[in-house]
Each structure stands twice: as C-alpha cells, then as structure tokens.
Amino acid sequence: MMFRNAVSGCLAVALASVAFTGIAQADAQHVRDSGPSVSAPAAKPVKGTVTSRLGVNVRQYPTSKSKVVGTYRYRQVIDLTCKKTNGQPVNGNRVWYKVNKPNGWVTAAYVKNHAVVPLCK
C-alpha cells in the first residue's frame, strides 16, 4: 500500500509538472506570436510656460547660434520632451529643452517647467 501511495504521489507531481510546462510554453508562444516587438512608449511630455515677454525661439540644436525653426509666444504652454544639461549657456543657464512641434530646442532660461523634465537619452 505504501508503495502504491508513493507511486501515485510521484505520478501526480509528474503530471502537474507536464501541465505547468505546457502552460508556460503556451504563454511563451503567445508572447512570440503577438506581432512585431514594440518599444516602450515615450514618456509623457512635461508642460512648460514661456516666461520671456519676447517669446522664445525654437532652435535646430541646443545653441543660440543654430537655425531658428519656430517660435513660441509669451505665456504659451508647451510640451517639453526631455532636457539637455550641457548646452550653450543662455543668461548662465546651460539647460535646453527638446520640443516636438516644431522639432527643436528651447533654452530653459526663458521657459518654466511645471514638473521634472527627464534627461534626453
């Protein structure tokens, strides 16, 4: 009787192991078949407000010597994608914010961020 219980117990463990492995393989297959891999969504932009009464230029690169690709007006609320902390200094401030519309950079010297802006990668 004791031998029979031991065999039954081993059989139950073996069946459970096979069932679990089958489920794990099915889950892995489901992940593989879920289509092309997609990278994580971009972080949500942080709002910022233009503080300069003259507005602020959107530059192609984080330097005041680069081409102007757009402008934002005074008190306009804009989306800040990320920041670069070693750009050309403007009024002693080396931080520049990446914006998408238009695609370019604005100096943090003339924009107040509403929350922490992540560093650009």
PyMOL CGO cylinders between C-alpha atoms (Angstrom):
from pymol import cmd
from pymol.cgo import CYLINDER

trace = [
    CYLINDER, 0.00, 0.00, 0.00, 2.82, 2.34, 0.88, 0.3, 1, 1, 1, 1, 1, 1,
    CYLINDER, 2.82, 2.34, 0.88, 4.48, 1.69, -2.49, 0.3, 1, 1, 1, 1, 1, 1,
    CYLINDER, 4.48, 1.69, -2.49, 1.21, 2.46, -4.28, 0.3, 1, 1, 1, 1, 1, 1,
    CYLINDER, 1.21, 2.46, -4.28, 0.86, 5.84, -2.45, 0.3, 1, 1, 1, 1, 1, 1,
    CYLINDER, 0.86, 5.84, -2.45, 4.43, 6.76, -3.32, 0.3, 1, 1, 1, 1, 1, 1,
    CYLINDER, 4.43, 6.76, -3.32, 3.86, 5.91, -6.99, 0.3, 1, 1, 1, 1, 1, 1,
    CYLINDER, 3.86, 5.91, -6.99, 0.60, 7.87, -7.01, 0.3, 1, 1, 1, 1, 1, 1,
    CYLINDER, 0.60, 7.87, -7.01, 2.33, 10.88, -5.44, 0.3, 1, 1, 1, 1, 1, 1,
    CYLINDER, 2.33, 10.88, -5.44, 5.18, 10.75, -7.97, 0.3, 1, 1, 1, 1, 1, 1,
    CYLINDER, 5.18, 10.75, -7.97, 2.70, 10.39, -10.81, 0.3, 1, 1, 1, 1, 1, 1,
    CYLINDER, 2.70, 10.39, -10.81, 0.72, 13.41, -9.58, 0.3, 1, 1, 1, 1, 1, 1,
    CYLINDER, 0.72, 13.41, -9.58, 3.89, 15.53, -9.38, 0.3, 1, 1, 1, 1, 1, 1,
    CYLINDER, 3.89, 15.53, -9.38, 4.97, 14.42, -12.86, 0.3, 1, 1, 1, 1, 1, 1,
    CYLINDER, 4.97, 14.42, -12.86, 1.55, 15.25, -14.37, 0.3, 1, 1, 1, 1, 1, 1,
    CYLINDER, 1.55, 15.25, -14.37, 1.49, 18.64, -12.65, 0.3, 1, 1, 1, 1, 1, 1,
    CYLINDER, 1.49, 18.64, -12.65, 4.98, 19.37, -13.97, 0.3, 1, 1, 1, 1, 1, 1,
    CYLINDER, 4.98, 19.37, -13.97, 3.98, 18.46, -17.52, 0.3, 1, 1, 1, 1, 1, 1,
    CYLINDER, 3.98, 18.46, -17.52, 0.81, 20.54, -17.26, 0.3, 1, 1, 1, 1, 1, 1,
    CYLINDER, 0.81, 20.54, -17.26, 2.72, 23.54, -15.91, 0.3, 1, 1, 1, 1, 1, 1,
    CYLINDER, 2.72, 23.54, -15.91, 5.41, 23.23, -18.58, 0.3, 1, 1, 1, 1, 1, 1,
    CYLINDER, 5.41, 23.23, -18.58, 2.74, 23.08, -21.26, 0.3, 1, 1, 1, 1, 1, 1,
    CYLINDER, 2.74, 23.08, -21.26, 1.12, 26.25, -19.89, 0.3, 1, 1, 1, 1, 1, 1,
    CYLINDER, 1.12, 26.25, -19.89, 4.46, 28.03, -19.72, 0.3, 1, 1, 1, 1, 1, 1,
    CYLINDER, 4.46, 28.03, -19.72, 5.23, 27.02, -23.29, 0.3, 1, 1, 1, 1, 1, 1,
    CYLINDER, 5.23, 27.02, -23.29, 1.80, 28.17, -24.44, 0.3, 1, 1, 1, 1, 1, 1,
    CYLINDER, 1.80, 28.17, -24.44, 2.34, 31.53, -22.73, 0.3, 1, 1, 1, 1, 1, 1,
    CYLINDER, 2.34, 31.53, -22.73, 5.77, 31.88, -24.31, 0.3, 1, 1, 1, 1, 1, 1,
    CYLINDER, 5.77, 31.88, -24.31, 4.28, 31.01, -27.70, 0.3, 1, 1, 1, 1, 1, 1,
    CYLINDER, 4.28, 31.01, -27.70, 1.56, 33.62, -27.16, 0.3, 1, 1, 1, 1, 1, 1,
    CYLINDER, 1.56, 33.62, -27.16, 4.21, 36.25, -26.45, 0.3, 1, 1, 1, 1, 1, 1,
    CYLINDER, 4.21, 36.25, -26.45, 6.20, 35.24, -29.55, 0.3, 1, 1, 1, 1, 1, 1,
    CYLINDER, 6.20, 35.24, -29.55, 3.13, 35.39, -31.77, 0.3, 1, 1, 1, 1, 1, 1,
    CYLINDER, 3.13, 35.39, -31.77, 1.85, 38.74, -30.52, 0.3, 1, 1, 1, 1, 1, 1,
    CYLINDER, 1.85, 38.74, -30.52, 3.29, 40.55, -33.54, 0.3, 1, 1, 1, 1, 1, 1,
    CYLINDER, 3.29, 40.55, -33.54, 6.37, 42.68, -34.02, 0.3, 1, 1, 1, 1, 1, 1,
    CYLINDER, 6.37, 42.68, -34.02, 8.03, 43.87, -30.87, 0.3, 1, 1, 1, 1, 1, 1,
    CYLINDER, 8.03, 43.87, -30.87, 7.21, 47.43, -29.95, 0.3, 1, 1, 1, 1, 1, 1,
    CYLINDER, 7.21, 47.43, -29.95, 9.47, 49.57, -27.81, 0.3, 1, 1, 1, 1, 1, 1,
    CYLINDER, 9.47, 49.57, -27.81, 8.09, 51.13, -24.66, 0.3, 1, 1, 1, 1, 1, 1,
    CYLINDER, 8.09, 51.13, -24.66, 6.05, 54.24, -25.28, 0.3, 1, 1, 1, 1, 1, 1,
    CYLINDER, 6.05, 54.24, -25.28, 7.84, 57.53, -24.94, 0.3, 1, 1, 1, 1, 1, 1,
    CYLINDER, 7.84, 57.53, -24.94, 7.48, 59.31, -21.65, 0.3, 1, 1, 1, 1, 1, 1,
    CYLINDER, 7.48, 59.31, -21.65, 4.61, 61.75, -21.48, 0.3, 1, 1, 1, 1, 1, 1,
    CYLINDER, 4.61, 61.75, -21.48, 5.83, 65.31, -22.16, 0.3, 1, 1, 1, 1, 1, 1,
    CYLINDER, 5.83, 65.31, -22.16, 6.08, 67.77, -19.29, 0.3, 1, 1, 1, 1, 1, 1,
    CYLINDER, 6.08, 67.77, -19.29, 4.32, 71.09, -19.64, 0.3, 1, 1, 1, 1, 1, 1,
    CYLINDER, 4.32, 71.09, -19.64, 6.30, 74.33, -19.56, 0.3, 1, 1, 1, 1, 1, 1,
    CYLINDER, 6.30, 74.33, -19.56, 5.39, 78.01, -19.86, 0.3, 1, 1, 1, 1, 1, 1,
    CYLINDER, 5.39, 78.01, -19.86, 7.32, 80.60, -21.87, 0.3, 1, 1, 1, 1, 1, 1,
    CYLINDER, 7.32, 80.60, -21.87, 8.42, 83.33, -19.43, 0.3, 1, 1, 1, 1, 1, 1,
    CYLINDER, 8.42, 83.33, -19.43, 10.08, 85.81, -21.80, 0.3, 1, 1, 1, 1, 1, 1,
    CYLINDER, 10.08, 85.81, -21.80, 7.83, 88.70, -22.88, 0.3, 1, 1, 1, 1, 1, 1,
    CYLINDER, 7.83, 88.70, -22.88, 9.51, 88.49, -26.29, 0.3, 1, 1, 1, 1, 1, 1,
    CYLINDER, 9.51, 88.49, -26.29, 8.73, 84.78, -26.58, 0.3, 1, 1, 1, 1, 1, 1,
    CYLINDER, 8.73, 84.78, -26.58, 11.35, 82.15, -27.24, 0.3, 1, 1, 1, 1, 1, 1,
    CYLINDER, 11.35, 82.15, -27.24, 12.93, 80.81, -30.42, 0.3, 1, 1, 1, 1, 1, 1,
    CYLINDER, 12.93, 80.81, -30.42, 12.90, 77.10, -31.20, 0.3, 1, 1, 1, 1, 1, 1,
    CYLINDER, 12.90, 77.10, -31.20, 16.38, 76.21, -32.44, 0.3, 1, 1, 1, 1, 1, 1,
    CYLINDER, 16.38, 76.21, -32.44, 17.53, 73.29, -34.55, 0.3, 1, 1, 1, 1, 1, 1,
    CYLINDER, 17.53, 73.29, -34.55, 20.23, 72.46, -31.95, 0.3, 1, 1, 1, 1, 1, 1,
    CYLINDER, 20.23, 72.46, -31.95, 20.73, 73.46, -28.28, 0.3, 1, 1, 1, 1, 1, 1,
    CYLINDER, 20.73, 73.46, -28.28, 22.70, 76.60, -29.11, 0.3, 1, 1, 1, 1, 1, 1,
    CYLINDER, 22.70, 76.60, -29.11, 21.64, 80.16, -29.87, 0.3, 1, 1, 1, 1, 1, 1,
    CYLINDER, 21.64, 80.16, -29.87, 23.85, 80.09, -32.96, 0.3, 1, 1, 1, 1, 1, 1,
    CYLINDER, 23.85, 80.09, -32.96, 21.77, 77.36, -34.64, 0.3, 1, 1, 1, 1, 1, 1,
    CYLINDER, 21.77, 77.36, -34.64, 18.96, 77.93, -37.12, 0.3, 1, 1, 1, 1, 1, 1,
    CYLINDER, 18.96, 77.93, -37.12, 15.57, 79.16, -35.80, 0.3, 1, 1, 1, 1, 1, 1,
    CYLINDER, 15.57, 79.16, -35.80, 12.89, 76.62, -36.80, 0.3, 1, 1, 1, 1, 1, 1,
    CYLINDER, 12.89, 76.62, -36.80, 9.95, 78.20, -34.95, 0.3, 1, 1, 1, 1, 1, 1,
    CYLINDER, 9.95, 78.20, -34.95, 8.89, 80.39, -32.04, 0.3, 1, 1, 1, 1, 1, 1,
    CYLINDER, 8.89, 80.39, -32.04, 6.62, 80.28, -29.00, 0.3, 1, 1, 1, 1, 1, 1,
    CYLINDER, 6.62, 80.28, -29.00, 4.90, 83.36, -27.61, 0.3, 1, 1, 1, 1, 1, 1,
    CYLINDER, 4.90, 83.36, -27.61, 4.94, 84.75, -24.07, 0.3, 1, 1, 1, 1, 1, 1,
    CYLINDER, 4.94, 84.75, -24.07, 2.94, 82.64, -21.58, 0.3, 1, 1, 1, 1, 1, 1,
    CYLINDER, 2.94, 82.64, -21.58, 2.38, 79.90, -24.15, 0.3, 1, 1, 1, 1, 1, 1,
    CYLINDER, 2.38, 79.90, -24.15, 2.19, 76.44, -22.55, 0.3, 1, 1, 1, 1, 1, 1,
    CYLINDER, 2.19, 76.44, -22.55, 4.38, 73.97, -24.44, 0.3, 1, 1, 1, 1, 1, 1,
    CYLINDER, 4.38, 73.97, -24.44, 5.34, 70.28, -24.28, 0.3, 1, 1, 1, 1, 1, 1,
    CYLINDER, 5.34, 70.28, -24.28, 8.89, 69.56, -23.09, 0.3, 1, 1, 1, 1, 1, 1,
    CYLINDER, 8.89, 69.56, -23.09, 10.05, 66.11, -24.19, 0.3, 1, 1, 1, 1, 1, 1,
    CYLINDER, 10.05, 66.11, -24.19, 13.40, 65.95, -22.39, 0.3, 1, 1, 1, 1, 1, 1,
    CYLINDER, 13.40, 65.95, -22.39, 16.31, 68.15, -21.37, 0.3, 1, 1, 1, 1, 1, 1,
    CYLINDER, 16.31, 68.15, -21.37, 19.98, 68.52, -22.13, 0.3, 1, 1, 1, 1, 1, 1,
    CYLINDER, 19.98, 68.52, -22.13, 22.02, 69.99, -19.28, 0.3, 1, 1, 1, 1, 1, 1,
    CYLINDER, 22.02, 69.99, -19.28, 25.27, 70.86, -21.06, 0.3, 1, 1, 1, 1, 1, 1,
    CYLINDER, 25.27, 70.86, -21.06, 24.02, 73.07, -23.88, 0.3, 1, 1, 1, 1, 1, 1,
    CYLINDER, 24.02, 73.07, -23.88, 25.31, 76.54, -24.69, 0.3, 1, 1, 1, 1, 1, 1,
    CYLINDER, 25.31, 76.54, -24.69, 24.66, 78.83, -21.70, 0.3, 1, 1, 1, 1, 1, 1,
    CYLINDER, 24.66, 78.83, -21.70, 21.95, 81.49, -22.06, 0.3, 1, 1, 1, 1, 1, 1,
    CYLINDER, 21.95, 81.49, -22.06, 21.99, 84.01, -19.19, 0.3, 1, 1, 1, 1, 1, 1,
    CYLINDER, 21.99, 84.01, -19.19, 24.10, 81.48, -17.25, 0.3, 1, 1, 1, 1, 1, 1,
    CYLINDER, 24.10, 81.48, -17.25, 21.62, 78.63, -17.79, 0.3, 1, 1, 1, 1, 1, 1,
    CYLINDER, 21.62, 78.63, -17.79, 23.01, 75.60, -19.73, 0.3, 1, 1, 1, 1, 1, 1,
    CYLINDER, 23.01, 75.60, -19.73, 19.72, 73.64, -19.79, 0.3, 1, 1, 1, 1, 1, 1,
    CYLINDER, 19.72, 73.64, -19.79, 17.85, 73.24, -23.09, 0.3, 1, 1, 1, 1, 1, 1,
    CYLINDER, 17.85, 73.24, -23.09, 14.51, 71.50, -23.57, 0.3, 1, 1, 1, 1, 1, 1,
    CYLINDER, 14.51, 71.50, -23.57, 13.65, 69.29, -26.55, 0.3, 1, 1, 1, 1, 1, 1,
    CYLINDER, 13.65, 69.29, -26.55, 10.29, 70.12, -28.14, 0.3, 1, 1, 1, 1, 1, 1,
    CYLINDER, 10.29, 70.12, -28.14, 8.46, 68.34, -30.96, 0.3, 1, 1, 1, 1, 1, 1,
    CYLINDER, 8.46, 68.34, -30.96, 6.23, 70.99, -32.55, 0.3, 1, 1, 1, 1, 1, 1,
    CYLINDER, 6.23, 70.99, -32.55, 8.25, 72.30, -34.22, 0.3, 1, 1, 1, 1, 1, 1,
    CYLINDER, 8.25, 72.30, -34.22, 11.05, 69.79, -33.76, 0.3, 1, 1, 1, 1, 1, 1,
    CYLINDER, 11.05, 69.79, -33.76, 13.90, 71.55, -31.98, 0.3, 1, 1, 1, 1, 1, 1,
    CYLINDER, 13.90, 71.55, -31.98, 15.23, 73.02, -28.74, 0.3, 1, 1, 1, 1, 1, 1,
    CYLINDER, 15.23, 73.02, -28.74, 14.33, 75.94, -26.46, 0.3, 1, 1, 1, 1, 1, 1,
    CYLINDER, 14.33, 75.94, -26.46, 16.51, 77.43, -23.76, 0.3, 1, 1, 1, 1, 1, 1,
    CYLINDER, 16.51, 77.43, -23.76, 15.38, 76.86, -20.18, 0.3, 1, 1, 1, 1, 1, 1,
    CYLINDER, 15.38, 76.86, -20.18, 16.38, 80.46, -19.47, 0.3, 1, 1, 1, 1, 1, 1,
    CYLINDER, 16.38, 80.46, -19.47, 13.01, 81.53, -20.93, 0.3, 1, 1, 1, 1, 1, 1,
    CYLINDER, 13.01, 81.53, -20.93, 10.80, 78.53, -20.09, 0.3, 1, 1, 1, 1, 1, 1,
    CYLINDER, 10.80, 78.53, -20.09, 9.50, 77.47, -16.67, 0.3, 1, 1, 1, 1, 1, 1,
    CYLINDER, 9.50, 77.47, -16.67, 8.91, 73.74, -16.39, 0.3, 1, 1, 1, 1, 1, 1,
    CYLINDER, 8.91, 73.74, -16.39, 5.80, 72.58, -14.48, 0.3, 1, 1, 1, 1, 1, 1,
    CYLINDER, 5.80, 72.58, -14.48, 7.40, 69.29, -13.33, 0.3, 1, 1, 1, 1, 1, 1,
    CYLINDER, 7.40, 69.29, -13.33, 10.72, 67.46, -13.54, 0.3, 1, 1, 1, 1, 1, 1,
    CYLINDER, 10.72, 67.46, -13.54, 11.82, 67.05, -17.16, 0.3, 1, 1, 1, 1, 1, 1,
    CYLINDER, 11.82, 67.05, -17.16, 13.75, 63.81, -17.84, 0.3, 1, 1, 1, 1, 1, 1,
    CYLINDER, 13.75, 63.81, -17.84, 17.22, 63.87, -19.36, 0.3, 1, 1, 1, 1, 1, 1,
    CYLINDER, 17.22, 63.87, -19.36, 17.43, 63.15, -23.07, 0.3, 1, 1, 1, 1, 1, 1,
    CYLINDER, 17.43, 63.15, -23.07, 18.88, 59.74, -23.94, 0.3, 1, 1, 1, 1, 1, 1,
]
cmd.load_cgo(trace, "trace")
